[in-house]
Amino acid sequence: MAEAHEAVAFSFSVGHEGFNVDVSYDVFKALFYAGYRSWKLRCRRTLNSLYNSLYPGHPSRGIACCGVVAGLYFKGYDPSFHIIDWLESNIFRRYLQPRNGKILACIVFGGGGYILFIQLRQYTLKKLFSYHGWMYQEHGKNIGLVPKIWSVLVKLCVGRNPSLFSCQNFLPSLPLPSLDETLRRYLRSVRPLYDDNEYQRMEKLAEEFKQTIGRKLQRYLWLKWIISTNYVSDWWEKFIYLRGRSPIMVNSNFYGLDAIYIRPTTIQTARAANLTCAAFRYRTELDHENIKPLMIQKFVPLCSSQYERQFNTVRIPGKETDKIIHYADSHHVAVYHKGRWYKVFMFYKDNLLQPCELQLQLDEIIRDTTPPNYGEEHLAALTAGERPLWAEARETYFSSGVNRYSLEAIEKAAFVLILDDEDFEIGTQDVKSDWPTSDKGSMTGKLDDYARAILHGKAYNRWFDKSFNFIVSRNAVFGFNVEHSWADAPITGHLAEYVLSEDIMNYGYDALGNTCGTPRFTALKPIKLKWNIPESCNLMIEKSLVQATKVYNDVDLHIYVQDSYGKGFMKKHRLSPDAYIQMSLQLAHYRDSGHFNLTYEASMTRLFRDGRTETVRSCSIESSHWVKAMEDPTVSKVERIKLLRAACDHHQLQYRDAMSGKGIDRHLFCLYVVSKYLNLDSPFLHQVLQEPWKLSTSQTATTYDDKRLTKLMSQKPDLAEKMALDRLKNIAAAGGGFGPTPASYEDRYPQFNRKKKGIKAGGGFGPVAADGYGVSYIITSEDLIFFHISSNKSSAETDSKRFGQRIQQAMQDMRELLESESKSASSSKNEKKISTVAPSTDQPA
């Protein structure tokens, strides 16, 4: 195994025979090619910046414009109305010959005119994208005249083939809502939570706030809105994420799971090599801005700024506040295996390693029997514990010497790869609803254990400060853990979907499960990082581990798989799947707690520049009326259905308001920050910010169109079936108790067919409130939904498995309710048909 000194280009020693110089030419070459690659990357970024500044135009069109202007001018047609002559005579004549001066004047006029035209288009698009009336159009109804005119104007002005950051210049700023409107919406949202006396008290506090310091705070916030691209995002990142002093493990970081149905290999290093190389290909696509910005309705762009810090990024601890550091480039990954940290180079002579070449390095790490240095095995626990303790340890023991070099190798890595030493199981077969209860409970537990391992592991085998960790189990099951401050979940979801599709469709595996291909060269060996951990530092590491262990031992995490029906049934009854699921959560939570609670659903605001998220308050007057009706046996099914539709409609309205900058909570949060800066106390804002989110929810959206995976299922069904059957055989051989292997994987997975994408299990996060639930859900197909439910074991009010059962019962009750509507409608239709065709009794048959 290569040691740390192999990373040094040269070294010398003095002995009795004189100087002994040891030169590592491989390292010199690696340094040269690293510099060459960085130079090329800077040049490309400069060209991309030029291209983006001219979008929706193009530099080539600007050059063509200059040529046309010059051609017309020298043909005797002056398109500048003598501006070119003025430029030549007053500016360029003193420096150039008349003809050269005229050519330069034509270029200046043509280029300036083209830039002015592009600026006008950008300004027009910015104003057009400030309109959001199109979002409020009801599905299935005729589009109004104004949205039609708007869409035509957008299509005329928007360019073609945008790069990732091309649309940033004409995204509008997040609008600042009026104070009166935000207070009105807030009071309406909390009405179901309070009795009459408490609600009157909140009304009084809100009115007092508006009449005293509210207007002043709003004016200061208006000034920030004027001078910033987004008046929320920087404060949200600073005060919600970076100022937090509690452990970010569980409390901030979130996780994502592997694909289901397909298990391409059981060789850990092969899977890790494919996924890592795929991630670097994705990074190259990001650097070159070849990835297209996400679009709504195919022509409304979403902000792409969060992609900038996806790789080469780390969160640095501070005693009072953390900071995010993003490095321009990185040529290696940091690898953890059995308590040891390694630096693995991903490039050789400016070429990205192929998976077969990387697998050789990872195999060498697996074979290494070198024991960890003192304190190395639990070192990463510092990133899992209290932030001030980690900041103190970092400043004291990791600011110089070998510790600094090794720490920088981790922090400057593109990302962290964890080669775990445990096996994980995942797949909807784990929780199939028609299995015997004993088998179902056993496999559900394995799925829960897998999710817990990805969320927090053992606290010391994840580097929670890195932008993300790729985790590959001993049996080649994949997962990822993400630090939350730099971006939101859809950004990493995009990456995960890309690497999973590349893993199958581009790289693949040979018959033995190893990576494909033949190594082209012998790359630099992995470098085992060295550490000099004194006893005092090790005590801090162990103290942080105790803190982190206490946190993750309190996590109650459960995954409930809803496989009896899904979005297909919801759409059939003309209900929004997200609103439908939110109503099921409201019903389940009311039954679980016995009362209504403040509910958080994350909505994105990426229609605006630097937008992140806004809160949708799912517990509303309409939802509470429906939940009460469901619990009241005297209310008819017709009335319940009417109330359900009203609740879903209102939820959709709230979601659209949040997306279009009319949310409640970010505005109130910023007013609270301004009040703290001005040392002004507000009982109203204090009450608002202290209200606990007993139910915090989020939908995991599909952001990347993984057509390649769909193609695998539709065009290569034999390969997909073989993978699924091999997986079942492996489980059965391990004593999984699944019985004989079915003739077709569709026999085992009746809810899945080869034309569906349903392969994502989603991910989740820890509970937000000490006595509340965190629920993340992903709608993976027409009849499959994953619910990731988290809570704290220390709370007597919560139980994640119990809440999963509540969700199951709520979904079942809602299905029966809507099916009764269908049966009633069908019965009425049949009766009408019979009455139409039946012969009259007073006439002969």
ABEGO torsion letter per residue (X at the ends): XBBAAAABABBBBBBAAEBBBBBBAAAAAAAAAAAAAAAAAAAAAAAAAAAAAAOABBAAAAAAAAAAAAAAAAAGBBAAGGAAAAAAAAAAAAABBAAAAAAAAAAAAAAAAAAAAAAAAAAAAAAAAABAAAAABBBGBBBBAAAAAAAAAAAAABBBGBBAAAAAAABBBBBBBBAAAAAAAAAAAAAAABBAAAAAAAAAAAAAAAABAAAAAAAAAAAAAAABABAAAAAAAAAAAAABABBABGAABBBBBBBBGBBABABAAAAAAAAAAAAAAAAAAAAAGABBBBBBGGABBBBAAAAAAABGBBBBBBAABBBBBBBABBABBBBBBGGBBBBBBABBGGBBBBAAAAAAAAAAAAABABBBBBGAAAAAAAAABBAAAAAAAAAAAAABEAAAAAAAAAAABABBBBBBABBBBBEAAAABAABBAAAAAAAAAAAAAAAAAAAAEAGAABBAABABBBBBBAAGBBBBBBBAAABBAAAAAAAAAAAAAAAAAAAEBBAAGBBBEBBABBBBBBBBBBBBBBAAAAAAAAAAAAAAAAAAAABBBBBBBBAABBAAAAAAAGBBAAAAAAAAAAAAAAAAAGBBBBBBBBBBAAABBGBBBBBBBABBAAAAAAAAAAABAABBAAAAAAAAAAAAAAAAAAAAAAAAGABAAAAAAAAAAAAAAAGBBBAAAAAAAABBBABBBBBBBBABBBAAAAAAAAABAAAAAAAAAAAAAAAAAAGAGAEBBBABAAAABAABBAABABABAEBBBBBABAABBBBBBBBABAABBBBBBBBBAABAABBAAAAAAAAAAAAAAAAAAAAAAAAAAAAAAAAAAAAAABBBAABBX
